[in-house]
């Protein structure tokens, strides 16, 4: 195992890479996964703040105001442009509804004639989703009034009373028992962020020792020994795997050690699934490093590739921005990257309600797809190495 030990000694000699890409980047990942105390304090069940500017004064507008008072906390805002701008900029009110003059009669006429309901002017806060929820509730309430007038031919007062009764009804809620507890969100953020340091460390470390082993004088001495080409290649392969596993073990240990108080005992199997997903990605990263080493790229180029492609793959995986927020074209491209499937497996541990094989099999399938990338990249690396060896002879 002379080649294997030599490769690991070369990696250990480049301590700066280990410090930057593995230690420091994992510490930054912990900072990223740490929840904001301000956001935690605001995560309460208090009703959203709303304001209604009623320029109509009709039965329907009074009904809308009464409904919003029942589902939100009403705040008073002056009906001036400056006051509305201040409330919007400061974010003190999450939902502002402006009912124009003549809205009640216009809605009644539209319902009677079968036309579209007139629109209301709304201002929704961008800082939370509660404003959008209030807007959806208001629209549902007005649809109830519209339907009562259009279908039942009710008067505005009767339509308002019926809408109030309908919206006040609540469905019976039953809790679904789970045999596991999802992983905490801060741990998920850390694990997804770790896609970048695992890739960067593995690619750079492997490229460094393979560049050293591929130097003419070193390669000549290795060929002069009794080592067969197969033995040398096998040791290089295991050295690549060892580097990837070292990076994975560090990230996994740091994540578990830091967030262990947030991981319930029932969630340990899910943590094992997330760790398996990262292991699959570490093996894929090692395969990429092996390929770059076979191509004979020098240390600077490998460093650039590790950083640029590491960030790109992390972005496409949803480590920086949730995949749901990305354009459809970008999401389609992300399906052709290993990081996407690893991120899907990690994120899936938040939503499974059971640790049965049926519940976890989709997550293991995502890990398997990532390993297919590793196998393909390693095969390409072997082909490149054989081609270079044949040309050297």
C-alpha positions in Angstrom: 0.0 0.0 0.0 2.9 2.3 -0.7 1.1 4.4 -3.2 -2.0 4.7 -0.9 0.1 5.9 2.1 2.1 8.3 -0.1 -1.1 9.9 -1.4 -2.5 10.5 2.0 0.9 11.9 3.2 0.7 14.4 0.3 -2.8 15.4 1.3 -1.7 15.8 4.9 1.2 18.0 3.9 -1.2 20.5 2.3 -2.8 21.4 5.6 -3.9 24.8 4.3 -6.4 23.2 2.0 -7.8 21.1 4.8 -8.1 24.1 7.1 -9.8 26.3 4.5 -12.1 24.0 2.6 -13.0 21.5 5.3 -12.7 23.1 8.7 -13.4 26.8 8.1 -16.2 26.1 5.5 -17.9 23.7 7.8 -17.8 26.3 10.6 -19.4 28.7 8.2 -22.0 26.1 7.5 -22.8 26.0 11.2 -23.3 29.7 11.2 -25.6 29.4 8.2 -27.7 26.7 9.8 -28.0 28.6 13.1 -31.6 29.9 13.4 -32.1 33.6 13.8 -33.3 34.5 17.3 -35.4 37.3 16.0 -37.1 35.0 13.6 -37.8 32.5 16.3 -39.3 35.1 18.6 -41.6 36.2 15.8 -42.8 32.7 15.1 -46.0 32.9 17.2 -49.6 32.2 16.6 -50.7 35.9 16.8 -53.2 37.1 14.2 -51.7 39.0 11.3 -52.0 42.8 11.4 -54.5 44.2 8.8 -55.9 47.6 8.0 -59.1 48.4 6.0 -59.7 51.7 4.3 -63.4 51.8 3.5 -64.2 54.5 1.0 -67.6 52.9 0.2 -69.5 52.5 3.4 -71.9 49.9 1.9 -73.3 46.8 3.5 -70.8 44.7 1.7 -67.8 46.8 2.7 -68.9 46.7 6.3 -69.2 42.9 6.0 -65.6 42.6 4.7 -64.3 44.8 7.5 -66.1 42.7 10.1 -64.7 39.5 8.6 -61.1 40.8 8.7 -61.6 41.9 12.3 -62.5 38.3 13.2 -59.4 36.8 11.5 -56.8 39.5 12.0 -55.7 42.3 14.3 -57.1 45.6 12.9 -54.9 48.6 12.9 -55.8 52.1 11.9 -54.1 53.8 9.0 -54.9 57.3 7.7 -56.4 57.4 4.2 -53.5 59.4 2.8 -50.8 58.4 0.3 -48.0 59.2 2.8 -49.5 57.1 5.6 -49.9 54.1 3.2 -46.4 54.5 2.0 -45.0 54.6 5.6 -47.0 51.5 6.6 -45.8 49.6 3.6 -42.1 50.7 4.0 -42.0 50.0 7.8 -43.8 46.7 7.5 -46.0 47.5 10.5 -49.1 46.1 8.8 -49.1 42.9 6.8 -52.2 43.4 4.8 -54.0 46.6 3.8 -57.3 46.5 2.0 -58.7 49.5 0.2 -62.4 49.4 -0.7 -63.1 52.0 -3.4 -66.3 54.1 -3.4 -69.2 52.3 -5.1 -67.7 48.9 -4.7 -70.7 47.3 -3.0 -73.1 48.3 -5.7 -70.6 47.3 -8.4 -70.2 43.8 -6.9 -74.0 43.4 -6.6 -74.5 44.5 -10.2 -71.7 42.2 -11.5 -73.2 39.2 -9.7 -76.6 39.9 -11.0 -75.5 40.3 -14.6 -72.9 37.4 -14.4 -69.9 39.7 -15.0 -66.5 39.5 -13.3 -66.4 40.9 -9.8 -64.6 44.3 -9.5 -61.1 44.3 -8.1 -60.0 45.7 -4.8 -56.7 47.5 -4.1 -54.5 45.6 -1.7 -51.1 46.1 -0.2 -49.4 42.9 0.9 -46.2 42.9 3.1 -43.3 41.1 1.5 -41.8 40.2 4.8 -44.1 37.3 5.6 -46.7 35.0 3.9 -49.4 36.0 6.3 -50.4 39.0 4.2 -50.9 36.8 1.1 -53.0 34.4 3.3 -55.2 37.3 4.4 -55.6 38.3 0.7 -56.7 34.8 -0.2 -59.2 34.8 2.7 -60.6 38.1 1.6 -61.1 36.8 -1.9 -62.8 33.7 -0.6 -65.1 35.8 1.5 -66.1 38.0 -1.4 -66.6 35.0 -3.6 -69.2 33.8 -1.1 -71.0 37.1 -1.3 -70.9 37.1 -5.1 -72.3 33.5 -5.3 -75.1 34.2 -2.9 -76.2 37.2 -4.9 -75.8 35.5 -8.3 -77.2 32.1 -7.5 -79.5 32.5 -4.5 -80.5 36.1 -5.6 -79.9 37.2 -2.0 -79.8 40.8 -0.9 -76.4 42.3 0.1 -77.3 42.0 3.8 -78.4 38.3 3.4 -75.3 37.6 1.3 -73.0 39.1 4.0 -74.7 37.1 6.7 -74.4 33.9 4.8 -70.8 34.5 4.0 -70.0 35.2 7.6 -71.7 31.9 8.6 -69.9 29.9 5.9 -66.4 31.4 6.7 -66.9 30.8 10.4 -67.3 27.0 9.9 -64.3 24.9 10.8 -63.3 21.5 9.7 -62.6 18.8 12.2 -58.9 18.3 12.5 -57.3 14.9 13.4 -53.6 14.5 14.1 -51.7 11.8 12.2 -49.5 9.8 14.4 -45.9 9.5 13.2 -43.4 6.8 14.2 -40.5 9.2 13.6 -39.6 12.9 14.1 -38.3 14.9 11.1 -34.8 16.4 11.2 -34.6 20.0 12.4 -34.5 22.6 9.6 -31.2 24.1 10.8 -29.5 20.8 10.4 -31.0 20.4 6.9 -29.6 23.8 6.0 -26.1 22.8 7.3 -26.1 19.5 5.4 -27.2 21.1 2.2 -24.5 23.8 2.6 -22.0 21.1 3.1 -22.4 20.0 -0.5 -19.9 22.8 -1.4 -17.0 22.1 1.2 -17.2 18.3 0.5 -16.8 18.8 -3.2 -14.1 21.5 -3.0 -12.0 19.6 -0.4 -12.3 16.2 -2.2 -11.5 17.6 -5.7 -8.6 19.8 -4.6 -7.0 17.2 -2.3 -7.3 14.4 -4.8 -6.0 16.6 -7.7 -3.0 17.6 -5.5 -1.8 14.1 -4.8 -2.6 12.8 -8.3 -0.6 15.7 -9.8 2.3 14.7 -7.6 2.1 11.0 -8.5 1.8 11.8 -12.2 5.0 13.8 -12.3 7.5 12.2 -14.7 10.1 11.4 -12.2 7.6 10.0 -9.6 5.7 8.0 -12.2 9.0 6.6 -13.5 10.1 5.4 -10.1 6.7 3.8 -9.6 6.9 2.0 -12.9 10.4 0.7 -11.9 9.0 -1.0 -8.9 7.4 -4.4 -8.8 3.9 -2.8 -8.6 1.6 -3.8 -11.4 -0.5 -1.2 -13.2 -3.6 -2.7 -11.7 -2.2 -2.5 -8.1 -1.1 1.1 -8.6 -4.5 2.1 -10.0 -6.3 0.3 -7.2 -4.3 2.1 -4.5 -5.0 5.4 -6.2 -8.7 4.6 -6.3 -8.8 3.7 -2.6 -6.8 6.9 -1.8 -9.4 8.9 -3.7 -12.2 7.2 -1.7 -10.3 7.8 1.5 -10.1 11.5 0.9 -13.8 11.7 0.1 -14.7 9.7 3.2 -12.5 11.9 5.4 -14.3 15.0 4.2 -17.7 13.2 4.7 -16.8 12.0 8.2 -15.7 15.5 9.3 -18.9 17.1 8.1 -21.1 14.4 9.5 -19.4 14.5 12.9 -19.5 18.3 13.1 -23.2 18.4 12.1 -24.2 15.7 14.6 -22.1 17.1 17.4 -23.4 20.6 17.0 -27.1 19.8 16.4 -27.4 16.6 18.5 -29.6 18.4 21.1 -32.1 19.2 18.3 -32.2 15.6 16.9 -34.8 13.5 18.6 -34.0 9.9 19.2 -36.7 8.8 16.7 -35.0 10.9 14.1 -31.6 9.1 14.2 -32.6 6.8 11.3 -33.4 9.9 9.2 -30.0 11.4 10.1 -28.4 8.2 8.9 -30.2 8.6 5.6 -29.0 12.2 5.3 -25.5 11.1 6.1 -25.7 8.3 3.5 -26.8 11.0 0.9 -23.7 13.0 1.8 -21.5 9.9 1.6 -22.8 9.3 -1.9 -22.0 12.9 -2.9 -18.5 12.5 -1.3 -17.9 9.5 -3.5 -19.0 11.4 -6.5 -16.7 14.3 -5.6 -13.9 11.8 -5.3 -14.6 10.5 -8.7 -14.5 14.0 -10.2 -11.2 14.6 -8.4 -9.9 11.3 -9.9 -11.0 12.4 -13.4 -9.3 15.8 -13.1 -6.1 14.1 -11.8 -6.1 11.7 -14.7 -6.4 14.7 -17.1 -3.2 16.0 -15.6 -4.5 19.4 -14.6 -2.2 21.4 -12.4 -3.1 22.6 -8.9 -4.3 26.1 -9.8 -6.7 24.9 -12.5 -8.0 22.2 -10.1 -8.5 24.8 -7.4 -10.5 27.0 -9.8 -12.6 24.1 -11.0 -13.3 23.0 -7.4 -14.5 26.5 -6.3 -16.5 27.4 -9.4 -18.1 24.1 -10.1 -18.6 23.5 -6.3 -20.6 26.7 -6.1 -22.5 26.0 -9.2 -23.4 22.5 -8.2 -24.4 23.8 -4.7 -26.6 26.4 -6.3 -28.3 24.0 -8.6 -28.8 21.6 -5.6 -30.8 24.3 -3.7 -28.1 24.9 -1.1 -28.2 28.7 -1.6 -31.7 29.3 -2.9 -34.6 26.7 -2.6 -35.1 24.9 -5.9 -38.8 25.9 -5.8 -37.7 29.5 -6.4 -35.5 28.8 -9.4 -36.8 29.2 -13.0 -38.1 26.0 -14.6 -35.2 25.9 -17.1 -32.7 26.0 -14.2 -34.5 23.3 -12.3 -34.5 21.1 -15.5 -30.7 21.5 -15.7 -30.3 20.8 -12.0 -31.7 17.3 -12.6 -28.5 16.4 -14.5 -26.3 17.2 -11.5 -25.5 14.9 -8.6 -26.0 17.6 -6.0 -29.7 17.9 -6.8 -30.4 14.3 -6.0 -28.4 14.5 -2.8 -30.3 17.7 -1.8 -33.6 15.9 -2.5 -32.7 13.0 -0.2 -31.6 15.4 2.6 -34.7 17.5 2.3 -36.9 14.5 2.2 -35.9 13.6 5.7 -38.0 16.6 6.9 -41.3 15.2 5.4 -41.3 11.5 5.9 -43.7 10.3 8.6 -42.3 6.8 8.9 -39.0 4.9 8.8 -40.5 2.0 6.9 -38.8 0.8 3.7 -41.7 2.2 1.6 -41.2 5.7 3.1 -37.4 5.8 2.9 -37.0 4.0 -0.5 -37.4 7.2 -2.6 -34.6 8.8 -0.5 -32.3 5.9 -1.1 -33.2 6.0 -4.8 -32.0 9.6 -4.8 -28.7 8.4 -3.2 -28.4 5.7 -5.9 -28.8 8.2 -8.7 -25.9 10.2 -7.2 -23.8 7.0 -7.1 -24.5 6.5 -10.8 -22.9 9.8 -11.5 -19.9 8.6 -9.4 -19.6 5.4 -11.4 -19.8 7.2 -14.7 -17.2 9.7 -13.8 -14.9 7.1 -12.4 -15.2 5.1 -15.6 -14.3 8.1 -17.7 -11.3 8.7 -15.5 -10.2 5.1 -16.0 -10.6 5.5 -19.8 -8.5 8.7 -19.7 -5.8 7.1 -17.6 -5.6 4.1 -20.0 -5.4 6.4 -23.0 -2.6 8.4 -21.5 -0.7 5.2 -20.5 -1.0 3.8 -24.0 0.3 7.0 -25.5 3.2 7.2 -23.1 4.3 3.7 -24.2 
